[in-house]
């Protein structure tokens, strides 16, 4: 059984899979981090701007849709990762297993 693990670890397809998956996860993490830190910085340095109502006749401030948007973006980025993982990453995994078993 250790033989198959060693063949997987030494496979060029495995190294490609790991590299692509890590790069993609890092990209999505950086996007989310930049957006989240940006929101926190807005809270820290522009609370008046965030607290400004969207319209004179409402109590909804700029910060509410921005905060909701941040939550929605996190779900969208998660969906993008799952979509790619179920597509390209699963295909690479199948190819890798076929290669080492064959």
Phi and psi in degrees as a GROMACS rama.xvg file:
@    title "Ramachandran Plot"
@    xaxis  label "Phi"
@    yaxis  label "Psi"
@TYPE xy
-64.0332  -26.1543  UNK-2
-62.2112  -43.5157  UNK-3
-67.396  -36.8676  UNK-4
-64.4732  -40.1152  UNK-5
-65.6396  -40.8106  UNK-6
-65.7927  -38.5158  UNK-7
-63.1882  -47.8345  UNK-8
-62.6759  -32.5599  UNK-9
-86.7816  -8.12233  UNK-10
-72.492  140.187  UNK-11
-66.6228  -34.2051  UNK-12
-64.4378  -37.6952  UNK-13
-65.3009  -43.9229  UNK-14
-63.9496  -37.9159  UNK-15
-64.6934  -44.7524  UNK-16
-60.1351  -48.3296  UNK-17
-62.0341  -43.878  UNK-18
-63.6594  -47.0376  UNK-19
-64.7075  -43.9397  UNK-20
-65.3406  -43.1153  UNK-21
-66.4866  -41.0679  UNK-22
-64.4449  -42.4429  UNK-23
-67.7189  -44.1903  UNK-24
-62.5351  -39.2523  UNK-25
-64.3892  -43.7116  UNK-26
-59.2582  -49.1523  UNK-27
-64.8156  -37.1773  UNK-28
-64.8847  -41.4471  UNK-29
-64.8792  -42.7688  UNK-30
-57.7547  -49.466  UNK-31
-64.4897  -41.3539  UNK-32
-62.8564  -44.8952  UNK-33
-61.5697  -44.9531  UNK-34
-64.0498  -44.7906  UNK-35
-67.0343  -45.9893  UNK-36
-64.1669  -38.1845  UNK-37
-59.9821  -41.7673  UNK-38
-65.008  -43.9364  UNK-39
-63.1301  -39.8437  UNK-40
-65.0644  -37.2844  UNK-41
-61.4613  -43.2832  UNK-42
-61.0535  -41.1742  UNK-43
-73.6086  -42.5179  UNK-44
-108.374  -10.5755  UNK-45
-139.332  50.9606  UNK-46
-63.9001  -31.9881  UNK-47
-65.0586  -40.9304  UNK-48
-64.9977  -45.7462  UNK-49
-65.1322  -30.3603  UNK-50
-84.7862  -1.88366  UNK-51
-72.8575  129.647  UNK-52
-62.2901  149.166  UNK-53
-68.0725  -31.8814  UNK-54
-144.335  155.939  UNK-55
-65.2423  -21.9206  UNK-56
-101.615  16.0814  UNK-57
-136.362  160.402  UNK-58
-101.05  -0.553186  UNK-59
-73.8005  123.142  UNK-60
-96.4208  170.194  UNK-61
-60.3086  -31.9641  UNK-62
-66.4365  -30.0608  UNK-63
-66.2882  -53.9596  UNK-64
-65.3916  -31.044  UNK-65
-66.2846  -44.7927  UNK-66
-62.7188  -43.5294  UNK-67
-64.1058  -40.3847  UNK-68
-60.6981  -38.3586  UNK-69
-62.6923  -42.425  UNK-70
-64.3182  -44.2253  UNK-71
-63.1603  -41.7704  UNK-72
-61.6231  -36.9909  UNK-73
-64.2186  -38.7741  UNK-74
-67.3011  -40.1344  UNK-75
-63.859  -44.851  UNK-76
-64.1481  -36.7868  UNK-77
-62.9015  -43.4002  UNK-78
-62.4554  -39.5374  UNK-79
-62.5879  -42.6772  UNK-80
-64.1189  -44.8575  UNK-81
-63.2596  -41.2978  UNK-82
-60.8634  -45.7949  UNK-83
-70.2962  -38.4773  UNK-84
-63.0404  -41.2868  UNK-85
-74.5993  -15.9436  UNK-86
-100.504  -86.9233  UNK-87
-65.045  -44.9089  UNK-88
-68.5254  -38.3838  UNK-89
-66.801  -38.1512  UNK-90
-62.5982  -45.5042  UNK-91
-63.1736  -36.7583  UNK-92
-65.0592  -44.4662  UNK-93
-61.6534  -44.5712  UNK-94
-60.9736  -40.6947  UNK-95
-62.6968  -47.5623  UNK-96
-63.9101  -40.1699  UNK-97
-63.2628  -36.3683  UNK-98
-67.755  -46.1802  UNK-99
-78.5414  -26.3784  UNK-100
-80.4702  -31.3881  UNK-101
